[in-house]
Amino acid sequence: LNTTLHDHFKGILVEEKIEQEKDVPPEKLDLAFKQGETIKVSINIPRKANRAKSPATKGGGLSLPPPPGPTGSIPAPPSPAMARLNIGAKPPPAPTGGSTKWIQF
């Protein structure tokens, strides 16, 4: 209850402050550059030569050779879970005709 009363009165004070700012607008900030003022912007864009090296170095320096290609290798037999998915079979053909009953949401 105490927190609720505090929030209520704090909201009233904020509303009063907003009303006062409508009467007297705050000073405008001058954010333009002064004569001779400069800034330095650092943008980290890796070069193309560094891009090729970056994935290997991100892995902690451990680089594995690429996996062997399909030439001369026999594919592993499918696992029981993959066999149940029946991925190699063609899907059944779509039924002819169709429904004229459409549901509009």
PyRosetta script that sets phi, psi and omega in degrees:
from pyrosetta import init, pose_from_sequence

init()
pose = pose_from_sequence("LNTTLHDHFKGILVEEKIEQEKDVPPEKLDLAFKQGETIKVSINIPRKANRAKSPATKGGGLSLPPPPGPTGSIPAPPSPAMARLNIGAKPPPAPTGGSTKWIQF")
pose.set_psi(1, -41.1)
pose.set_omega(1, -178.8)
pose.set_phi(2, -63.3)
pose.set_psi(2, -41.3)
pose.set_omega(2, -179.9)
pose.set_phi(3, -65.3)
pose.set_psi(3, -38.4)
pose.set_omega(3, 179.3)
pose.set_phi(4, -63.5)
pose.set_psi(4, -43.8)
pose.set_omega(4, 178.3)
pose.set_phi(5, -64.1)
pose.set_psi(5, -40.6)
pose.set_omega(5, 178.7)
pose.set_phi(6, -61.2)
pose.set_psi(6, -46.5)
pose.set_omega(6, 179.3)
pose.set_phi(7, -62.3)
pose.set_psi(7, -38.5)
pose.set_omega(7, -179.7)
pose.set_phi(8, -63.0)
pose.set_psi(8, -49.6)
pose.set_omega(8, -177.9)
pose.set_phi(9, -70.4)
pose.set_psi(9, -31.5)
pose.set_omega(9, 175.5)
pose.set_phi(10, -65.0)
pose.set_psi(10, -39.4)
pose.set_omega(10, 176.9)
pose.set_phi(11, -63.7)
pose.set_psi(11, -38.3)
pose.set_omega(11, 177.7)
pose.set_phi(12, -63.7)
pose.set_psi(12, -42.8)
pose.set_omega(12, 178.8)
pose.set_phi(13, -63.2)
pose.set_psi(13, -39.1)
pose.set_omega(13, 179.0)
pose.set_phi(14, -65.2)
pose.set_psi(14, -41.7)
pose.set_omega(14, 178.8)
pose.set_phi(15, -62.6)
pose.set_psi(15, -40.3)
pose.set_omega(15, 178.4)
pose.set_phi(16, -64.5)
pose.set_psi(16, -39.5)
pose.set_omega(16, 179.4)
pose.set_phi(17, -65.4)
pose.set_psi(17, -38.4)
pose.set_omega(17, 177.7)
pose.set_phi(18, -64.4)
pose.set_psi(18, -41.2)
pose.set_omega(18, 178.1)
pose.set_phi(19, -62.7)
pose.set_psi(19, -39.1)
pose.set_omega(19, 179.1)
pose.set_phi(20, -67.0)
pose.set_psi(20, -37.1)
pose.set_omega(20, 179.9)
pose.set_phi(21, -68.4)
pose.set_psi(21, -26.6)
pose.set_omega(21, 176.8)
pose.set_phi(22, -67.3)
pose.set_psi(22, -36.5)
pose.set_omega(22, -179.9)
pose.set_phi(23, -72.9)
pose.set_psi(23, -44.8)
pose.set_omega(23, -178.4)
pose.set_phi(24, -122.1)
pose.set_psi(24, 101.8)
pose.set_omega(24, -178.4)
pose.set_phi(25, -68.0)
pose.set_psi(25, 147.3)
pose.set_omega(25, 179.7)
pose.set_phi(26, -68.7)
pose.set_psi(26, 160.6)
pose.set_omega(26, -179.9)
pose.set_phi(27, -64.1)
pose.set_psi(27, 143.2)
pose.set_omega(27, 176.5)
pose.set_phi(28, -78.7)
pose.set_psi(28, 135.9)
pose.set_omega(28, 177.4)
pose.set_phi(29, -84.2)
pose.set_psi(29, 135.1)
pose.set_omega(29, 177.4)
pose.set_phi(30, -93.7)
pose.set_psi(30, 99.2)
pose.set_omega(30, -177.6)
pose.set_phi(31, -98.7)
pose.set_psi(31, 9.9)
pose.set_omega(31, -179.7)
pose.set_phi(32, -75.2)
pose.set_psi(32, 154.9)
pose.set_omega(32, 177.3)
pose.set_phi(33, -70.0)
pose.set_psi(33, 139.5)
pose.set_omega(33, 175.6)
pose.set_phi(34, -83.0)
pose.set_psi(34, 168.8)
pose.set_omega(34, -179.2)
pose.set_phi(35, -61.5)
pose.set_psi(35, 121.2)
pose.set_omega(35, 177.9)
pose.set_phi(36, 84.2)
pose.set_psi(36, -1.2)
pose.set_omega(36, -179.5)
pose.set_phi(37, -79.8)
pose.set_psi(37, 134.3)
pose.set_omega(37, -179.9)
pose.set_phi(38, -130.5)
pose.set_psi(38, 162.7)
pose.set_omega(38, 175.2)
pose.set_phi(39, -130.2)
pose.set_psi(39, 160.9)
pose.set_omega(39, 178.3)
pose.set_phi(40, -120.3)
pose.set_psi(40, 127.0)
pose.set_omega(40, 179.8)
pose.set_phi(41, -114.9)
pose.set_psi(41, 123.6)
pose.set_omega(41, 177.9)
pose.set_phi(42, -105.5)
pose.set_psi(42, 119.0)
pose.set_omega(42, 178.2)
pose.set_phi(43, -116.8)
pose.set_psi(43, 122.1)
pose.set_omega(43, -178.0)
pose.set_phi(44, -91.7)
pose.set_psi(44, 92.8)
pose.set_omega(44, 177.1)
pose.set_phi(45, -112.4)
pose.set_psi(45, 113.1)
pose.set_omega(45, -179.0)
pose.set_phi(46, -70.0)
pose.set_psi(46, 145.8)
pose.set_omega(46, 177.8)
pose.set_phi(47, -74.9)
pose.set_psi(47, 163.5)
pose.set_omega(47, -178.4)
pose.set_phi(48, -60.7)
pose.set_psi(48, -36.6)
pose.set_omega(48, 179.3)
pose.set_phi(49, -65.0)
pose.set_psi(49, -35.4)
pose.set_omega(49, -179.6)
pose.set_phi(50, -77.5)
pose.set_psi(50, -26.0)
pose.set_omega(50, -179.4)
pose.set_phi(51, -64.9)
pose.set_psi(51, -38.0)
pose.set_omega(51, -179.3)
pose.set_phi(52, -68.1)
pose.set_psi(52, -31.3)
pose.set_omega(52, -178.3)
pose.set_phi(53, -83.8)
pose.set_psi(53, -25.2)
pose.set_omega(53, -170.8)
pose.set_phi(54, -63.3)
pose.set_psi(54, -40.2)
pose.set_omega(54, -179.2)
pose.set_phi(55, -63.7)
pose.set_psi(55, -35.0)
pose.set_omega(55, -179.5)
pose.set_phi(56, -70.8)
pose.set_psi(56, -37.0)
pose.set_omega(56, -178.4)
pose.set_phi(57, -76.5)
pose.set_psi(57, -25.2)
pose.set_omega(57, 178.8)
pose.set_phi(58, -70.4)
pose.set_psi(58, -24.1)
pose.set_omega(58, -178.8)
pose.set_phi(59, -81.2)
pose.set_psi(59, 14.1)
pose.set_omega(59, 178.4)
pose.set_phi(60, 86.0)
pose.set_psi(60, 14.4)
pose.set_omega(60, 178.3)
pose.set_phi(61, 87.8)
pose.set_psi(61, -10.1)
pose.set_omega(61, 179.3)
pose.set_phi(62, -84.9)
pose.set_psi(62, 119.2)
pose.set_omega(62, -177.6)
pose.set_phi(63, -118.5)
pose.set_psi(63, 123.8)
pose.set_omega(63, 178.6)
pose.set_phi(64, -95.5)
pose.set_psi(64, 147.2)
pose.set_omega(64, 176.5)
pose.set_phi(65, -69.7)
pose.set_psi(65, 159.1)
pose.set_omega(65, 179.8)
pose.set_phi(66, -66.3)
pose.set_psi(66, 155.5)
pose.set_omega(66, 179.9)
pose.set_phi(67, -66.1)
pose.set_psi(67, 153.7)
pose.set_omega(67, -180.0)
pose.set_phi(68, -65.2)
pose.set_psi(68, 148.5)
pose.set_omega(68, -178.5)
pose.set_phi(69, -78.6)
pose.set_psi(69, 175.2)
pose.set_omega(69, -176.8)
pose.set_phi(70, -76.7)
pose.set_psi(70, -9.4)
pose.set_omega(70, -177.4)
pose.set_phi(71, -71.8)
pose.set_psi(71, 126.1)
pose.set_omega(71, 176.2)
pose.set_phi(72, 74.9)
pose.set_psi(72, 8.8)
pose.set_omega(72, 179.3)
pose.set_phi(73, -114.5)
pose.set_psi(73, 152.5)
pose.set_omega(73, 179.2)
pose.set_phi(74, -103.4)
pose.set_psi(74, 129.7)
pose.set_omega(74, -179.2)
pose.set_phi(75, -65.7)
pose.set_psi(75, 148.5)
pose.set_omega(75, 178.9)
pose.set_phi(76, -68.5)
pose.set_psi(76, 148.9)
pose.set_omega(76, 177.5)
pose.set_phi(77, -66.1)
pose.set_psi(77, 149.5)
pose.set_omega(77, -178.7)
pose.set_phi(78, -67.5)
pose.set_psi(78, 145.9)
pose.set_omega(78, 176.8)
pose.set_phi(79, -72.8)
pose.set_psi(79, 160.5)
pose.set_omega(79, 179.4)
pose.set_phi(80, -57.5)
pose.set_psi(80, -35.0)
pose.set_omega(80, 179.8)
pose.set_phi(81, -67.0)
pose.set_psi(81, -41.2)
pose.set_omega(81, 179.0)
pose.set_phi(82, -69.2)
pose.set_psi(82, -33.8)
pose.set_omega(82, 178.6)
pose.set_phi(83, -65.2)
pose.set_psi(83, -35.4)
pose.set_omega(83, 179.2)
pose.set_phi(84, -69.3)
pose.set_psi(84, -26.9)
pose.set_omega(84, 178.8)
pose.set_phi(85, -70.2)
pose.set_psi(85, -24.1)
pose.set_omega(85, 177.5)
pose.set_phi(86, 57.1)
pose.set_psi(86, 51.7)
pose.set_omega(86, -176.2)
pose.set_phi(87, -69.2)
pose.set_psi(87, -36.2)
pose.set_omega(87, -175.6)
pose.set_phi(88, -71.1)
pose.set_psi(88, -20.3)
pose.set_omega(88, -176.6)
pose.set_phi(89, -77.2)
pose.set_psi(89, 148.2)
pose.set_omega(89, 176.9)
pose.set_phi(90, -75.9)
pose.set_psi(90, 146.5)
pose.set_omega(90, 177.5)
pose.set_phi(91, -71.6)
pose.set_psi(91, 153.4)
pose.set_omega(91, 179.1)
pose.set_phi(92, -65.6)
pose.set_psi(92, 151.1)
pose.set_omega(92, 179.9)
pose.set_phi(93, -66.1)
pose.set_psi(93, 153.2)
pose.set_omega(93, 179.7)
pose.set_phi(94, -70.6)
pose.set_psi(94, 141.8)
pose.set_omega(94, 179.4)
pose.set_phi(95, -66.0)
pose.set_psi(95, 146.7)
pose.set_omega(95, 178.3)
pose.set_phi(96, -82.3)
pose.set_psi(96, 162.9)
pose.set_omega(96, 179.9)
pose.set_phi(97, 93.6)
pose.set_psi(97, -105.2)
pose.set_omega(97, -179.9)
pose.set_phi(98, 118.6)
pose.set_psi(98, 170.1)
pose.set_omega(98, -177.9)
pose.set_phi(99, -102.8)
pose.set_psi(99, 142.3)
pose.set_omega(99, 175.4)
pose.set_phi(100, -98.4)
pose.set_psi(100, -0.1)
pose.set_omega(100, 179.7)
pose.set_phi(101, -91.8)
pose.set_psi(101, 109.8)
pose.set_omega(101, 179.4)
pose.set_phi(102, -111.6)
pose.set_psi(102, 144.1)
pose.set_omega(102, 179.0)
pose.set_phi(103, -103.9)
pose.set_psi(103, 129.0)
pose.set_omega(103, 178.1)
pose.set_phi(104, -104.5)
pose.set_psi(104, 129.2)
pose.set_omega(104, -178.5)
pose.set_phi(105, -96.6)
pose.dump_pdb("model.pdb")
